[in-house]
């Protein structure tokens, strides 16, 4: 009998040892989601690169909670339905938190799946106010909001350019129409009623019929809410039609592809975005590592993605937990030192301070206006 008990305890000890070893050898999974391929693939690559650098840094230091960190990739191709499929995949695979999505139209429907799965979501780029206005406990964004950005664009049009005839166009997406509407609202508060308001469809190749109709209102400025692939076509086709209208847009157009592909048609365009990241002292480390690893400078949202991933990992480390509610509480209550400078969140999940400035395309490059 004694031998049987010894055998039982030895077997139990072996099982426990194997279980402990398996746990230590396991991984902590985080999801990274965005348009990793397709016409917005360049933007998805920025999210991918920033998160990858952050995770590699932590793994080089030994990982997190005694385990290596693994990234689970999710390509939503800026399609809301695909974003929900990605969200379900992440929840089923046991991710602790998500960096993403890029487009507001994807972040919003995915966020409810993450909420139900008790997964924290930090978007580096979704700017539509609706994302954080729904009272979800699990959502955060490290970027600003369209009501802030639209106000800056309208103020620039009215006070700096001193223009009154403004056309407003959008791409019918949650982000694009949201930004256009916020800009339109700010213009109207300043006493300017747009001479034209309308939408285009993403993915089409000929916007000349819309531009021809728009031209009848004789606009001095065209504000466009949308992403850079359509902005490239709009500016090119505007110039082909002989339109000298000033083109203004938002952060979705702040991509090197816009001036490089649109060429002369993009010259003189104005884009609202955050201040030059290359001049932020705290960002120099990640900018250097990006150059060493990928051979190029950072994109518009690379540092934002890096910050989102780092905040998630730091919150897990601070709570010694992978519980989503505990991680979210930590993110919301702490004051964070990040590669974008100090960040603190309000109860909704928005950053307390989010400056927007205006950039101009000059000689094929974005130049920040002072």
C-alpha positions in Angstrom: 0.0 0.0 0.0 2.8 2.4 0.9 4.4 1.8 -2.4 1.2 2.6 -4.2 0.9 5.9 -2.3 4.5 6.7 -3.2 3.8 5.9 -6.8 0.7 8.1 -6.7 2.5 11.1 -5.2 5.5 10.7 -7.6 3.1 10.6 -10.5 1.2 13.7 -9.3 4.4 15.5 -8.7 5.5 14.7 -12.3 2.2 15.9 -13.7 2.5 19.2 -11.7 6.1 19.7 -12.9 5.1 19.1 -16.5 2.1 21.6 -16.1 4.4 24.3 -14.5 7.0 23.8 -17.3 4.3 24.0 -20.0 2.9 27.3 -18.5 6.4 28.8 -18.3 7.2 27.7 -21.8 3.9 29.2 -23.1 3.3 32.6 -24.7 1.3 35.6 -24.0 -0.6 36.5 -27.2 -1.5 40.0 -28.4 -3.4 40.7 -31.6 -2.4 43.3 -34.2 -5.1 44.1 -36.7 -5.5 46.4 -39.7 -5.4 46.5 -43.5 -2.2 44.4 -43.8 -2.7 43.9 -47.5 -4.6 45.5 -50.3 -4.9 49.2 -51.3 -4.3 50.4 -47.8 -1.6 47.9 -47.1 1.0 50.6 -46.5 -1.0 51.9 -43.5 -1.3 48.4 -42.2 2.4 47.9 -42.5 3.0 50.9 -40.3 0.8 49.3 -37.5 2.7 46.0 -38.1 6.1 47.5 -37.8 5.5 49.5 -34.7 4.0 46.6 -32.8 6.7 44.3 -33.9 9.5 46.5 -32.6 7.7 46.9 -29.2 7.3 43.1 -28.8 10.8 42.3 -29.9 12.1 44.8 -27.3 10.1 43.0 -24.5 11.1 39.5 -25.7 14.8 40.6 -25.7 14.4 41.5 -22.0 12.9 38.1 -21.2 9.3 38.5 -22.2 6.4 39.2 -19.9 5.3 37.4 -16.7 8.0 34.8 -17.4 6.7 34.0 -20.9 7.5 35.1 -24.5 5.1 37.4 -26.3 3.6 36.2 -29.5 1.8 38.4 -32.1 -1.3 37.1 -33.8 -1.8 39.0 -37.0 -5.2 40.0 -38.3 -5.7 41.3 -41.9 -9.1 43.1 -42.0 -8.5 44.7 -45.4 -10.5 47.7 -44.1 -13.7 45.7 -44.4 -16.0 45.8 -41.3 -17.2 42.2 -41.8 -13.6 41.0 -42.1 -12.7 43.0 -39.0 -15.4 41.1 -37.0 -14.1 37.8 -38.3 -10.6 38.8 -37.2 -11.9 39.8 -33.7 -13.6 36.4 -33.3 -10.4 34.7 -34.3 -8.4 36.7 -31.7 -10.8 35.9 -28.9 -10.9 32.2 -29.8 -7.1 32.1 -29.9 -6.9 33.7 -26.4 -5.2 37.1 -27.2 -4.8 39.3 -24.1 -5.2 42.6 -25.9 -5.4 44.0 -29.4 -3.5 46.8 -31.2 -5.9 48.0 -33.8 -7.8 48.3 -35.9 -6.8 51.1 -38.3 -10.1 52.2 -39.8 -12.9 53.4 -37.5 -15.4 51.4 -39.6 -13.5 48.3 -38.5 -12.6 49.3 -34.9 -16.2 50.0 -33.9 -17.8 46.6 -34.9 -14.8 44.6 -33.7 -14.8 46.4 -30.3 -18.1 44.7 -29.2 -16.6 41.3 -29.9 -13.5 42.2 -27.8 -15.8 43.5 -25.0 -17.7 40.3 -24.9 -14.4 38.3 -24.9 -13.0 40.5 -22.2 -10.2 41.7 -24.5 -8.6 45.2 -24.3 -8.4 47.2 -27.6 -6.0 50.0 -28.2 -6.3 51.7 -31.6 -3.4 53.7 -32.9 -5.4 55.4 -35.7 -9.2 55.3 -35.4 -10.3 58.9 -34.9 -14.1 58.8 -35.1 -15.6 60.1 -31.8 -18.2 57.3 -31.9 -15.5 54.7 -31.0 -15.2 56.0 -27.5 -18.6 57.5 -27.0 -20.5 54.2 -26.5 -19.4 53.6 -22.9 -17.3 50.5 -23.6 -14.9 49.6 -20.8 -12.3 48.0 -23.0 -11.6 50.6 -25.7 -8.7 53.2 -25.9 -7.1 55.2 -28.6 -3.6 56.8 -28.5 -4.5 59.2 -31.3 -6.8 62.2 -31.4 -10.5 62.5 -32.4 -12.1 63.9 -35.6 -14.0 66.6 -33.7 -10.5 68.0 -32.7 -9.1 67.5 -36.2 -12.1 69.0 -38.0 -11.9 72.1 -35.9 -8.2 72.6 -36.8 -9.0 72.2 -40.5 -11.9 74.6 -40.4 -9.9 77.2 -38.4 -7.1 77.0 -41.0 -9.5 77.5 -43.9 -11.2 80.4 -42.3 -8.4 82.2 -40.5 -5.3 81.3 -42.4 -6.5 80.8 -46.0 -9.4 83.3 -45.5 -11.6 81.3 -47.9 -15.4 81.2 -47.9 -16.4 78.9 -50.8 -15.7 75.4 -49.5 -16.8 72.1 -50.9 -16.8 69.1 -48.6 -16.4 65.5 -50.0 -16.1 62.2 -48.2 -15.6 58.5 -49.0 -18.9 57.3 -47.2 -16.9 55.4 -44.6 -17.2 55.9 -40.8 -13.9 57.7 -40.7 -14.2 59.7 -43.9 -17.7 60.9 -43.5 -17.1 61.5 -39.8 -14.2 63.7 -40.4 -16.0 65.6 -43.2 -19.0 66.1 -41.0 -16.9 67.4 -38.1 -15.1 69.8 -40.5 -18.5 70.9 -42.0 -19.9 71.5 -38.5 -16.9 73.6 -37.5 -17.1 75.6 -40.7 -20.8 76.4 -40.1 -20.0 77.5 -36.5 -17.6 79.9 -38.1 -20.4 81.2 -40.3 -19.4 79.4 -43.5 -22.0 77.1 -45.2 -20.3 74.7 -47.6 -21.2 75.3 -51.3 -21.2 71.6 -51.9 -21.4 68.4 -49.8 -21.3 64.9 -51.2 -19.6 61.5 -51.2 -17.6 59.1 -53.4 -17.2 55.4 -53.3 -13.9 53.8 -52.2 -12.2 51.8 -54.9 -13.6 53.5 -57.9 -11.1 54.8 -60.5 -12.9 57.7 -62.1 -14.2 60.6 -59.9 -14.4 63.1 -62.7 -18.2 63.0 -62.9 -18.4 64.0 -59.2 -15.7 66.6 -59.6 -17.5 68.1 -62.6 -20.7 68.4 -60.6 -18.7 69.9 -57.7 -17.0 72.4 -60.0 -20.3 74.0 -60.8 -20.4 75.5 -57.3 -17.0 77.2 -58.0 -15.3 76.2 -54.7 -12.0 77.8 -53.6 -11.3 74.8 -51.3 -12.1 71.1 -51.4 -12.0 69.4 -48.1 -11.9 65.6 -48.4 -12.6 63.1 -45.6 -11.0 59.8 -46.6 -7.8 57.8 -47.2 -4.9 58.4 -49.5 -5.6 56.1 -52.5 -8.7 58.1 -53.4 -7.0 61.4 -52.5 -4.4 60.6 -55.2 -7.0 60.1 -57.8 -9.0 63.1 -56.7 -6.1 65.5 -56.9 -4.9 64.2 -60.3 -8.4 64.3 -61.8 -9.0 67.8 -60.4 -5.9 69.1 -62.2 -6.9 67.2 -65.4 -10.2 69.1 -65.3 -8.4 72.4 -64.9 -9.5 72.9 -61.3 -7.2 75.2 -59.3 -9.2 74.5 -56.1 -7.0 74.1 -52.9 -7.1 70.5 -51.7 -7.3 69.9 -47.9 -7.7 66.6 -46.1 -6.9 64.7 -42.8 -4.6 62.2 -41.3 -5.8 59.4 -43.6 -3.9 61.1 -46.4 -0.7 61.7 -44.5 1.1 58.9 -46.3 4.3 59.2 -48.4 2.4 57.5 -51.3 0.1 60.6 -51.6 2.8 63.1 -52.8 5.0 60.5 -54.4 2.2 59.1 -56.6 0.0 62.2 -57.1 3.1 64.2 -58.0 2.6 67.7 -59.1 -1.2 67.4 -58.5 -0.5 67.1 -54.8 1.7 70.2 -54.6 0.1 72.8 -52.3 -2.3 70.4 -50.6 -2.8 70.8 -46.9 -3.2 67.9 -44.5 -4.1 67.9 -40.8 -2.1 65.6 -38.7 -0.1 65.5 -35.4 3.2 67.4 -35.0 6.4 66.0 -36.5 7.2 62.8 -34.7 10.9 62.9 -35.8 11.3 65.9 -33.5 9.8 64.3 -30.4 12.7 63.5 -28.1 11.0 60.4 -26.7 10.5 58.9 -30.2 14.1 58.9 -31.2 14.8 55.4 -30.0 12.0 53.7 -31.9 12.7 55.8 -35.0 16.3 54.6 -34.9 15.3 50.9 -34.4 12.9 51.2 -37.3 15.6 52.5 -39.5 17.9 49.7 -38.5 15.4 47.0 -38.9 13.4 48.1 -42.0 15.8 50.5 -43.7 13.3 53.3 -43.9 11.9 56.1 -41.8 8.7 55.6 -39.7 5.3 56.1 -41.3 2.5 58.3 -39.9 1.2 55.7 -37.5 4.3 53.5 -36.8 5.1 55.3 -33.5 1.4 55.3 -32.5 1.3 51.5 -33.0 4.5 51.1 -31.0 3.0 53.2 -28.2 -0.3 51.2 -28.2 1.6 47.9 -28.0 4.0 49.2 -25.3 1.1 50.5 -23.2 -0.6 47.2 -23.4 2.5 45.3 -22.3 3.3 47.7 -19.5 -0.2 47.4 -18.1 0.0 43.6 -18.1 3.3 43.8 -16.3 2.0 46.3 -13.8 -1.0 44.2 -12.9 0.8 40.9 -13.1 -2.3 39.7 -14.8 -3.8 38.9 -18.2 -7.3 39.7 -17.0 -8.8 42.3 -19.5 -10.7 44.3 -16.9 -7.6 44.7 -14.7 -5.5 45.7 -17.6 -8.1 48.3 -18.8 -8.4 49.8 -15.3 -4.6 50.1 -15.2 -4.4 51.8 -18.6 -7.1 54.3 -17.6 -5.8 55.3 -14.2 -2.0 55.5 -14.9 0.1 58.3 -16.2 2.2 56.9 -19.0 5.6 57.9 -20.3 5.6 57.0 -24.0 7.5 57.6 -27.3 4.9 60.3 -28.1 5.5 62.0 -24.7 3.3 61.8 -21.6 -0.1 60.2 -22.1 -3.1 60.0 -19.8 -6.6 58.7 -20.7 -10.0 60.0 -19.7 -12.9 57.8 -18.6 -13.9 57.2 -22.2 -10.5 56.0 -23.3 -9.4 59.1 -25.1 -6.1 60.9 -24.6 -6.4 64.0 -22.5 -4.2 66.0 -24.9 -4.1 65.5 -28.6 -2.6 68.3 -30.7 -3.3 68.6 -34.4 -1.3 70.8 -36.8 -1.4 71.5 -40.5 1.1 70.2 -43.1 1.6 71.3 -46.7 2.9 69.3 -49.6 6.0 71.1 -50.9 8.4 69.7 -53.5 6.9 66.2 -53.0 7.2 66.1 -49.2 5.1 66.9 -46.2 6.2 70.1 -44.5 4.8 71.1 -41.1 3.5 74.6 -41.0 4.3 76.7 -37.9 
